[in-house]
Amino acid sequence: MILYYDTHFGIFRNRPNRFIAHIDIDGKEVISHVPNTGRLRELLVPDASVMLSHHPSKHRKTLFVVQFEQAAGFSPNKLMDPGFAEKVEEAKHVGVEVLSYRCVVKPDEVKITDKIPVIL
């Protein structure tokens, strides 16, 4: 997939609430929208590398949107969303193949590279 927007790399600093994150881009702190308000404690840890997309608009409260780093595997969060975790396990039990893939993320594209473990 080719990305057609302005991307920046930064360092995650903190997340004062579930909708925003403070990110350091080349020594300057910016406030970024967090598109996923749920399970991110494992990803958004202090000093984690993040990629942001820049969306300048007078209609937006923030100019950036956090994008996430590579995952080593996939596991539904049974504590945060037990219904989803249950449905994934039910699907696997009846023969649905549950797949997860690692991606290489560049400023202008995302490429699927290899399969990663699904932990149920």
N, CA, C and O atoms as a GROMACS GRO file, in nm:
protein
  480
    1MET      N    1   0.084  -0.116   0.000
    1MET     CA    2   0.000   0.000   0.000
    1MET      C    3   0.090   0.123   0.000
    1MET      O    4   0.182   0.132   0.080
    2ILE      N    5   0.063   0.215  -0.087
    2ILE     CA    6   0.136   0.341  -0.093
    2ILE      C    7   0.062   0.444  -0.008
    2ILE      O    8  -0.060   0.457  -0.017
    3LEU      N    9   0.137   0.516   0.074
    3LEU     CA   10   0.078   0.619   0.160
    3LEU      C   11   0.097   0.754   0.094
    3LEU      O   12   0.208   0.791   0.056
    4TYR      N   13  -0.011   0.828   0.081
    4TYR     CA   14  -0.006   0.957   0.014
    4TYR      C   15  -0.024   1.073   0.111
    4TYR      O   16  -0.099   1.166   0.082
    5TYR      N   17   0.043   1.068   0.225
    5TYR     CA   18   0.038   1.179   0.317
    5TYR      C   19   0.174   1.200   0.380
    5TYR      O   20   0.261   1.113   0.373
    6ASP      N   21   0.190   1.313   0.440
    6ASP     CA   22   0.316   1.355   0.498
    6ASP      C   23   0.341   1.281   0.630
    6ASP      O   24   0.264   1.296   0.725
    7THR      N   25   0.448   1.200   0.635
    7THR     CA   26   0.475   1.123   0.756
    7THR      C   27   0.600   1.173   0.825
    7THR      O   28   0.691   1.227   0.763
    8HIS      N   29   0.602   1.154   0.958
    8HIS     CA   30   0.714   1.194   1.042
    8HIS      C   31   0.739   1.084   1.144
    8HIS      O   32   0.647   1.014   1.186
    9PHE      N   33   0.866   1.069   1.185
    9PHE     CA   34   0.901   0.975   1.290
    9PHE      C   35   0.929   1.053   1.416
    9PHE      O   36   0.986   1.162   1.412
   10GLY      N   37   0.889   0.997   1.529
   10GLY     CA   38   0.910   1.065   1.656
   10GLY      C   39   0.924   0.967   1.770
   10GLY      O   40   0.926   0.845   1.750
   11ILE      N   41   0.933   1.022   1.890
   11ILE     CA   42   0.948   0.944   2.013
   11ILE      C   43   0.827   0.972   2.102
   11ILE      O   44   0.798   1.087   2.133
   12PHE      N   45   0.759   0.865   2.141
   12PHE     CA   46   0.644   0.880   2.230
   12PHE      C   47   0.692   0.926   2.367
   12PHE      O   48   0.786   0.870   2.423
   13ARG      N   49   0.626   1.028   2.422
   13ARG     CA   50   0.659   1.079   2.555
   13ARG      C   51   0.554   1.041   2.658
   13ARG      O   52   0.587   0.982   2.761
   14ASN      N   53   0.428   1.076   2.633
   14ASN     CA   54   0.323   1.038   2.727
   14ASN      C   55   0.187   1.048   2.661
   14ASN      O   56   0.172   1.099   2.550
   15ARG      N   57   0.089   0.998   2.734
   15ARG     CA   58  -0.049   0.996   2.684
   15ARG      C   59  -0.140   1.046   2.796
   15ARG      O   60  -0.187   0.966   2.878
   16PRO      N   61  -0.166   1.176   2.801
   16PRO     CA   62  -0.244   1.231   2.911
   16PRO      C   63  -0.389   1.184   2.914
   16PRO      O   64  -0.452   1.185   3.019
   17ASN      N   65  -0.442   1.144   2.799
   17ASN     CA   66  -0.575   1.084   2.796
   17ASN      C   67  -0.582   0.989   2.678
   17ASN      O   68  -0.486   0.976   2.602
   18ARG      N   69  -0.694   0.922   2.662
   18ARG     CA   70  -0.700   0.818   2.559
   18ARG      C   71  -0.705   0.869   2.416
   18ARG      O   72  -0.690   0.791   2.322
   19PHE      N   73  -0.726   0.999   2.399
   19PHE     CA   74  -0.739   1.055   2.264
   19PHE      C   75  -0.613   1.123   2.212
   19PHE      O   76  -0.600   1.141   2.091
   20ILE      N   77  -0.521   1.162   2.299
   20ILE     CA   78  -0.402   1.233   2.253
   20ILE      C   79  -0.274   1.174   2.311
   20ILE      O   80  -0.274   1.108   2.414
   21ALA      N   81  -0.165   1.201   2.241
   21ALA     CA   82  -0.031   1.162   2.286
   21ALA      C   83   0.063   1.278   2.261
   21ALA      O   84   0.046   1.354   2.166
   22HIS      N   85   0.163   1.289   2.346
   22HIS     CA   86   0.268   1.388   2.327
   22HIS      C   87   0.386   1.316   2.265
   22HIS      O   88   0.434   1.215   2.317
   23ILE      N   89   0.433   1.369   2.152
   23ILE     CA   90   0.538   1.306   2.073
   23ILE      C   91   0.649   1.407   2.049
   23ILE      O   92   0.624   1.524   2.021
   24ASP      N   93   0.773   1.360   2.061
   24ASP     CA   94   0.890   1.444   2.033
   24ASP      C   95   0.933   1.419   1.889
   24ASP      O   96   0.968   1.307   1.852
   25ILE      N   97   0.929   1.523   1.808
   25ILE     CA   98   0.978   1.515   1.669
   25ILE      C   99   1.097   1.610   1.659
   25ILE      O  100   1.079   1.732   1.659
   26ASP      N  101   1.217   1.554   1.649
   26ASP     CA  102   1.340   1.634   1.636
   26ASP      C  103   1.350   1.743   1.743
   26ASP      O  104   1.384   1.857   1.713
   27GLY      N  105   1.321   1.706   1.869
   27GLY     CA  106   1.336   1.800   1.979
   27GLY      C  107   1.217   1.891   2.003
   27GLY      O  108   1.219   1.971   2.096
   28LYS      N  109   1.114   1.881   1.922
   28LYS     CA  110   0.995   1.963   1.939
   28LYS      C  111   0.878   1.873   1.976
   28LYS      O  112   0.851   1.774   1.909
   29GLU      N  113   0.808   1.908   2.085
   29GLU     CA  114   0.694   1.827   2.126
   29GLU      C  115   0.569   1.868   2.049
   29GLU      O  116   0.535   1.986   2.040
   30VAL      N  117   0.500   1.767   1.992
   30VAL     CA  118   0.374   1.791   1.923
   30VAL      C  119   0.266   1.708   1.991
   30VAL      O  120   0.294   1.606   2.054
   31ILE      N  121   0.143   1.753   1.977
   31ILE     CA  122   0.029   1.678   2.030
   31ILE      C  123  -0.035   1.606   1.912
   31ILE      O  124  -0.063   1.665   1.808
   32SER      N  125  -0.057   1.476   1.930
   32SER     CA  126  -0.108   1.392   1.823
   32SER      C  127  -0.236   1.323   1.866
   32SER      O  128  -0.252   1.285   1.982
   33HIS      N  129  -0.326   1.308   1.772
   33HIS     CA  130  -0.447   1.229   1.794
   33HIS      C  131  -0.409   1.081   1.800
   33HIS      O  132  -0.322   1.037   1.725
   34VAL      N  133  -0.471   1.005   1.890
   34VAL     CA  134  -0.452   0.860   1.898
   34VAL      C  135  -0.578   0.795   1.842
   34VAL      O  136  -0.684   0.804   1.904
   35PRO      N  137  -0.569   0.729   1.725
   35PRO     CA  138  -0.689   0.676   1.660
   35PRO      C  139  -0.750   0.555   1.730
   35PRO      O  140  -0.865   0.521   1.704
   36ASN      N  141  -0.674   0.489   1.816
   36ASN     CA  142  -0.725   0.373   1.887
   36ASN      C  143  -0.726   0.408   2.035
   36ASN      O  144  -0.620   0.424   2.096
   37THR      N  145  -0.844   0.419   2.093
   37THR     CA  146  -0.853   0.461   2.233
   37THR      C  147  -0.843   0.344   2.330
   37THR      O  148  -0.852   0.363   2.451
   38GLY      N  149  -0.825   0.225   2.278
   38GLY     CA  150  -0.824   0.106   2.364
   38GLY      C  151  -0.686   0.059   2.401
   38GLY      O  152  -0.605   0.136   2.453
   39ARG      N  153  -0.660  -0.065   2.376
   39ARG     CA  154  -0.543  -0.141   2.421
   39ARG      C  155  -0.414  -0.092   2.357
   39ARG      O  156  -0.379  -0.136   2.247
   40LEU      N  157  -0.345  -0.001   2.423
   40LEU     CA  158  -0.220   0.048   2.366
   40LEU      C  159  -0.109   0.055   2.470
   40LEU      O  160   0.001   0.101   2.438
   41ARG      N  161  -0.133   0.013   2.591
   41ARG     CA  162  -0.029   0.021   2.695
   41ARG      C  163   0.096  -0.057   2.656
   41ARG      O  164   0.207  -0.022   2.694
   42GLU      N  165   0.076  -0.165   2.577
   42GLU     CA  166   0.190  -0.246   2.534
   42GLU      C  167   0.270  -0.178   2.424
   42GLU      O  168   0.387  -0.210   2.404
   43LEU      N  169   0.207  -0.085   2.352
   43LEU     CA  170   0.272  -0.019   2.239
   43LEU      C  171   0.323   0.120   2.274
   43LEU      O  172   0.434   0.157   2.238
   44LEU      N  173   0.240   0.196   2.343
   44LEU     CA  174   0.277   0.335   2.375
   44LEU      C  175   0.345   0.341   2.510
   44LEU      O  176   0.285   0.377   2.612
   45VAL      N  177   0.472   0.304   2.509
   45VAL     CA  178   0.556   0.311   2.629
   45VAL      C  179   0.654   0.426   2.609
   45VAL      O  180   0.692   0.454   2.495
   46PRO      N  181   0.697   0.492   2.718
   46PRO     CA  182   0.791   0.603   2.702
   46PRO      C  183   0.912   0.566   2.617
   46PRO      O  184   0.970   0.459   2.634
   47ASP      N  185   0.948   0.655   2.528
   47ASP     CA  186   1.063   0.643   2.437
   47ASP      C  187   1.041   0.546   2.320
   47ASP      O  188   1.135   0.515   2.248
   48ALA      N  189   0.918   0.498   2.301
   48ALA     CA  190   0.890   0.412   2.186
   48ALA      C  191   0.893   0.496   2.058
   48ALA      O  192   0.849   0.610   2.056
   49SER      N  193   0.946   0.437   1.952
   49SER     CA  194   0.944   0.503   1.821
   49SER      C  195   0.805   0.494   1.762
   49SER      O  196   0.742   0.388   1.767
   50VAL      N  197   0.757   0.604   1.708
   50VAL     CA  198   0.625   0.606   1.645
   50VAL      C  199   0.635   0.679   1.512
   50VAL      O  200   0.727   0.757   1.490
   51MET      N  201   0.540   0.653   1.427
   51MET     CA  202   0.529   0.725   1.301
   51MET      C  203   0.400   0.803   1.306
   51MET      O  204   0.297   0.751   1.351
   52LEU      N  205   0.404   0.927   1.262
   52LEU     CA  206   0.287   1.014   1.262
   52LEU      C  207   0.255   1.055   1.121
   52LEU      O  208   0.344   1.068   1.036
   53SER      N  209   0.130   1.075   1.096
   53SER     CA  210   0.092   1.136   0.969
   53SER      C  211   0.047   1.278   0.998
   53SER      O  212  -0.024   1.304   1.095
   54HIS      N  213   0.090   1.370   0.913
   54HIS     CA  214   0.062   1.513   0.932
   54HIS      C  215  -0.058   1.552   0.847
   54HIS      O  216  -0.060   1.530   0.726
   55HIS      N  217  -0.158   1.609   0.913
   55HIS     CA  218  -0.282   1.648   0.844
   55HIS      C  219  -0.318   1.791   0.881
   55HIS      O  220  -0.404   1.812   0.966
   56PRO      N  221  -0.253   1.888   0.819
   56PRO     CA  222  -0.285   2.027   0.854
   56PRO      C  223  -0.425   2.065   0.806
   56PRO      O  224  -0.457   2.052   0.688
   57SER      N  225  -0.505   2.112   0.898
   57SER     CA  226  -0.641   2.154   0.863
   57SER      C  227  -0.695   2.241   0.976
   57SER      O  228  -0.673   2.212   1.093
   58LYS      N  229  -0.763   2.346   0.941
   58LYS     CA  230  -0.820   2.433   1.043
   58LYS      C  231  -0.939   2.366   1.112
   58LYS      O  232  -0.987   2.416   1.214
   59HIS      N  233  -0.986   2.254   1.058
   59HIS     CA  234  -1.100   2.183   1.116
   59HIS      C  235  -1.057   2.075   1.215
   59HIS      O  236  -1.142   2.011   1.277
   60ARG      N  237  -0.927   2.054   1.231
   60ARG     CA  238  -0.877   1.950   1.322
   60ARG      C  239  -0.824   2.014   1.451
   60ARG      O  240  -0.772   2.125   1.450
   61LYS      N  241  -0.839   1.940   1.562
   61LYS     CA  242  -0.784   1.986   1.688
   61LYS      C  243  -0.635   1.954   1.698
   61LYS      O  244  -0.560   2.025   1.766
   62THR      N  245  -0.592   1.848   1.630
   62THR     CA  246  -0.450   1.811   1.627
   62THR      C  247  -0.408   1.799   1.482
   62THR      O  248  -0.490   1.773   1.394
   63LEU      N  249  -0.279   1.819   1.457
   63LEU     CA  250  -0.228   1.812   1.320
   63LEU      C  251  -0.167   1.676   1.285
   63LEU      O  252  -0.136   1.651   1.168
   64PHE      N  253  -0.150   1.587   1.385
   64PHE     CA  254  -0.085   1.458   1.363
   64PHE      C  255  -0.178   1.344   1.412
   64PHE      O  256  -0.264   1.363   1.498
   65VAL      N  257  -0.156   1.227   1.353
   65VAL     CA  258  -0.222   1.100   1.393
   65VAL      C  259  -0.114   0.996   1.413
   65VAL      O  260  -0.035   0.970   1.323
   66VAL      N  261  -0.111   0.935   1.534
   66VAL     CA  262  -0.010   0.833   1.564
   66VAL      C  263  -0.037   0.708   1.481
   66VAL      O  264  -0.152   0.664   1.468
   67GLN      N  265   0.070   0.651   1.425
   67GLN     CA  266   0.064   0.521   1.360
   67GLN      C  267   0.155   0.431   1.443
   67GLN      O  268   0.238   0.481   1.518
   68PHE      N  269   0.140   0.301   1.431
   68PHE     CA  270   0.205   0.213   1.525
   68PHE      C  271   0.318   0.132   1.465
   68PHE      O  272   0.320   0.104   1.345
   69GLU      N  273   0.411   0.095   1.551
   69GLU     CA  274   0.527   0.014   1.514
   69GLU      C  275   0.488  -0.131   1.485
   69GLU      O  276   0.373  -0.170   1.503
   70GLN      N  277   0.585  -0.208   1.441
   70GLN     CA  278   0.567  -0.349   1.408
   70GLN      C  279   0.526  -0.430   1.531
   70GLN      O  280   0.567  -0.399   1.643
   71ALA      N  281   0.446  -0.531   1.511
   71ALA     CA  282   0.406  -0.622   1.618
   71ALA      C  283   0.481  -0.754   1.601
   71ALA      O  284   0.509  -0.796   1.489
   72ALA      N  285   0.513  -0.819   1.713
   72ALA     CA  286   0.579  -0.948   1.710
   72ALA      C  287   0.479  -1.062   1.699
   72ALA      O  288   0.516  -1.174   1.662
   73GLY      N  289   0.354  -1.035   1.730
   73GLY     CA  290   0.250  -1.136   1.723
   73GLY      C  291   0.115  -1.072   1.750
   73GLY      O  292   0.105  -0.953   1.780
   74PHE      N  293   0.011  -1.154   1.740
   74PHE     CA  294  -0.125  -1.104   1.764
   74PHE      C  295  -0.192  -1.190   1.869
   74PHE      O  296  -0.184  -1.313   1.864
   75SER      N  297  -0.256  -1.125   1.962
   75SER     CA  298  -0.336  -1.194   2.062
   75SER      C  299  -0.452  -1.104   2.101
   75SER      O  300  -0.430  -0.989   2.137
   76PRO      N  301  -0.575  -1.156   2.094
   76PRO     CA  302  -0.687  -1.072   2.138
   76PRO      C  303  -0.675  -1.045   2.288
   76PRO      O  304  -0.633  -1.132   2.365
   77ASN      N  305  -0.710  -0.925   2.329
   77ASN     CA  306  -0.701  -0.887   2.469
   77ASN      C  307  -0.827  -0.933   2.542
   77ASN      O  308  -0.933  -0.870   2.531
   78LYS      N  309  -0.815  -1.041   2.615
   78LYS     CA  310  -0.931  -1.101   2.683
   78LYS      C  311  -0.984  -1.011   2.794
   78LYS      O  312  -1.103  -1.017   2.825
   79LEU      N  313  -0.899  -0.930   2.853
   79LEU     CA  314  -0.946  -0.841   2.960
   79LEU      C  315  -1.020  -0.721   2.905
   79LEU      O  316  -1.124  -0.682   2.959
   80MET      N  317  -0.969  -0.660   2.798
   80MET     CA  318  -1.030  -0.539   2.742
   80MET      C  319  -1.152  -0.569   2.655
   80MET      O  320  -1.249  -0.493   2.655
   81ASP      N  321  -1.148  -0.681   2.582
   81ASP     CA  322  -1.258  -0.713   2.490
   81ASP      C  323  -1.283  -0.864   2.491
   81ASP      O  324  -1.249  -0.933   2.395
   82PRO      N  325  -1.341  -0.915   2.600
   82PRO     CA  326  -1.361  -1.060   2.610
   82PRO      C  327  -1.450  -1.117   2.499
   82PRO      O  328  -1.431  -1.230   2.456
   83GLY      N  329  -1.547  -1.038   2.453
   83GLY     CA  330  -1.636  -1.086   2.346
   83GLY      C  331  -1.561  -1.112   2.218
   83GLY      O  332  -1.583  -1.214   2.152
   84PHE      N  333  -1.470  -1.018   2.180
   84PHE     CA  334  -1.391  -1.036   2.058
   84PHE      C  335  -1.299  -1.157   2.072
   84PHE      O  336  -1.289  -1.239   1.980
   85ALA      N  337  -1.231  -1.168   2.187
   85ALA     CA  338  -1.140  -1.281   2.209
   85ALA      C  339  -1.214  -1.414   2.198
   85ALA      O  340  -1.164  -1.510   2.139
   86GLU      N  341  -1.335  -1.418   2.255
   86GLU     CA  342  -1.416  -1.540   2.250
   86GLU      C  343  -1.454  -1.574   2.106
   86GLU      O  344  -1.446  -1.690   2.066
   87LYS      N  345  -1.494  -1.474   2.027
   87LYS     CA  346  -1.534  -1.498   1.888
   87LYS      C  347  -1.417  -1.545   1.802
   87LYS      O  348  -1.434  -1.630   1.715
   88VAL      N  349  -1.298  -1.489   1.826
   88VAL     CA  350  -1.179  -1.533   1.751
   88VAL      C  351  -1.151  -1.680   1.783
   88VAL      O  352  -1.123  -1.759   1.693
   89GLU      N  353  -1.159  -1.716   1.910
   89GLU     CA  354  -1.134  -1.855   1.949
   89GLU      C  355  -1.242  -1.948   1.893
   89GLU      O  356  -1.212  -2.060   1.850
   90GLU      N  357  -1.367  -1.904   1.894
   90GLU     CA  358  -1.475  -1.984   1.836
   90GLU      C  359  -1.453  -2.005   1.687
   90GLU      O  360  -1.471  -2.116   1.635
   91ALA      N  361  -1.413  -1.900   1.618
   91ALA     CA  362  -1.388  -1.910   1.474
   91ALA      C  363  -1.277  -2.010   1.447
   91ALA      O  364  -1.289  -2.093   1.357
   92LYS      N  365  -1.170  -2.002   1.524
   92LYS     CA  366  -1.058  -2.097   1.505
   92LYS      C  367  -1.106  -2.240   1.531
   92LYS      O  368  -1.069  -2.332   1.459
   93HIS      N  369  -1.187  -2.258   1.632
   93HIS     CA  370  -1.236  -2.391   1.670
   93HIS      C  371  -1.319  -2.455   1.557
   93HIS      O  372  -1.317  -2.577   1.541
   94VAL      N  373  -1.392  -2.373   1.480
   94VAL     CA  374  -1.474  -2.429   1.371
   94VAL      C  375  -1.400  -2.431   1.238
   94VAL      O  376  -1.460  -2.459   1.134
   95GLY      N  377  -1.270  -2.401   1.241
   95GLY     CA  378  -1.190  -2.418   1.120
   95GLY      C  379  -1.147  -2.292   1.048
   95GLY      O  380  -1.082  -2.300   0.944
   96VAL      N  381  -1.182  -2.174   1.100
   96VAL     CA  382  -1.136  -2.049   1.037
   96VAL      C  383  -0.988  -2.032   1.068
   96VAL      O  384  -0.947  -2.041   1.183
   97GLU      N  385  -0.909  -2.007   0.964
   97GLU     CA  386  -0.766  -1.985   0.984
   97GLU      C  387  -0.744  -1.839   1.025
   97GLU      O  388  -0.776  -1.747   0.950
   98VAL      N  389  -0.690  -1.820   1.144
   98VAL     CA  390  -0.664  -1.686   1.197
   98VAL      C  391  -0.520  -1.652   1.162
   98VAL      O  392  -0.428  -1.722   1.203
   99LEU      N  393  -0.500  -1.544   1.086
   99LEU     CA  394  -0.368  -1.506   1.037
   99LEU      C  395  -0.328  -1.369   1.090
   99LEU      O  396  -0.412  -1.284   1.118
  100SER      N  397  -0.198  -1.349   1.103
  100SER     CA  398  -0.143  -1.219   1.143
  100SER      C  399  -0.011  -1.201   1.069
  100SER      O  400   0.066  -1.296   1.052
  101TYR      N  401   0.015  -1.077   1.025
  101TYR     CA  402   0.135  -1.051   0.945
  101TYR      C  403   0.213  -0.932   0.997
  101TYR      O  404   0.156  -0.837   1.050
  102ARG      N  405   0.344  -0.936   0.982
  102ARG     CA  406   0.433  -0.823   1.012
  102ARG      C  407   0.440  -0.737   0.887
  102ARG      O  408   0.433  -0.787   0.774
  103CYS      N  409   0.455  -0.609   0.908
  103CYS     CA  410   0.465  -0.514   0.798
  103CYS      C  411   0.590  -0.428   0.813
  103CYS      O  412   0.633  -0.401   0.924
  104VAL      N  413   0.646  -0.386   0.703
  104VAL     CA  414   0.751  -0.286   0.702
  104VAL      C  415   0.682  -0.154   0.673
  104VAL      O  416   0.612  -0.140   0.572
  105VAL      N  417   0.702  -0.057   0.761
  105VAL     CA  418   0.637   0.072   0.747
  105VAL      C  419   0.742   0.175   0.710
  105VAL      O  420   0.839   0.196   0.783
  106LYS      N  421   0.724   0.238   0.596
  106LYS     CA  422   0.813   0.345   0.550
  106LYS      C  423   0.732   0.473   0.544
  106LYS      O  424   0.609   0.469   0.552
  107PRO      N  425   0.796   0.587   0.529
  107PRO     CA  426   0.719   0.711   0.524
  107PRO      C  427   0.614   0.716   0.415
  107PRO      O  428   0.515   0.788   0.428
  108ASP      N  429   0.634   0.641   0.306
  108ASP     CA  430   0.537   0.650   0.196
  108ASP      C  431   0.470   0.519   0.158
  108ASP      O  432   0.394   0.515   0.061
  109GLU      N  433   0.497   0.410   0.232
  109GLU     CA  434   0.430   0.285   0.198
  109GLU      C  435   0.436   0.185   0.313
  109GLU      O  436   0.518   0.196   0.404
  110VAL      N  437   0.346   0.088   0.307
  110VAL     CA  438   0.343  -0.023   0.401
  110VAL      C  439   0.344  -0.151   0.319
  110VAL      O  440   0.264  -0.168   0.227
  111LYS      N  441   0.437  -0.244   0.354
  111LYS     CA  442   0.446  -0.372   0.283
  111LYS      C  443   0.433  -0.485   0.383
  111LYS      O  444   0.499  -0.485   0.487
  112ILE      N  445   0.348  -0.582   0.351
  112ILE     CA  446   0.341  -0.704   0.432
  112ILE      C  447   0.465  -0.784   0.404
  112ILE      O  448   0.501  -0.806   0.288
  113THR      N  449   0.534  -0.830   0.512
  113THR     CA  450   0.658  -0.904   0.491
  113THR      C  451   0.649  -1.049   0.528
  113THR      O  452   0.684  -1.135   0.447
  114ASP      N  453   0.603  -1.081   0.649
  114ASP     CA  454   0.598  -1.221   0.688
  114ASP      C  455   0.489  -1.245   0.791
  114ASP      O  456   0.440  -1.153   0.857
  115LYS      N  457   0.453  -1.370   0.801
  115LYS     CA  458   0.351  -1.413   0.895
  115LYS      C  459   0.407  -1.407   1.037
  115LYS      O  460   0.524  -1.439   1.059
  116ILE      N  461   0.325  -1.365   1.133
  116ILE     CA  462   0.367  -1.365   1.274
  116ILE      C  463   0.268  -1.451   1.354
  116ILE      O  464   0.156  -1.475   1.310
  117PRO      N  465   0.311  -1.495   1.470
  117PRO     CA  466   0.227  -1.587   1.548
  117PRO      C  467   0.096  -1.525   1.594
  117PRO      O  468   0.088  -1.406   1.625
  118VAL      N  469  -0.005  -1.609   1.596
  118VAL     CA  470  -0.133  -1.575   1.657
  118VAL      C  471  -0.138  -1.653   1.786
  118VAL      O  472  -0.127  -1.776   1.785
  119ILE      N  473  -0.154  -1.584   1.898
  119ILE     CA  474  -0.151  -1.648   2.029
  119ILE      C  475  -0.292  -1.644   2.086
  119ILE      O  476  -0.343  -1.537   2.124
  120LEU      N  477  -0.355  -1.760   2.093
  120LEU     CA  478  -0.493  -1.768   2.146
  120LEU      C  479  -0.496  -1.845   2.275
  120LEU      O  480  -0.603  -1.862   2.334
   0.00000   0.00000   0.00000
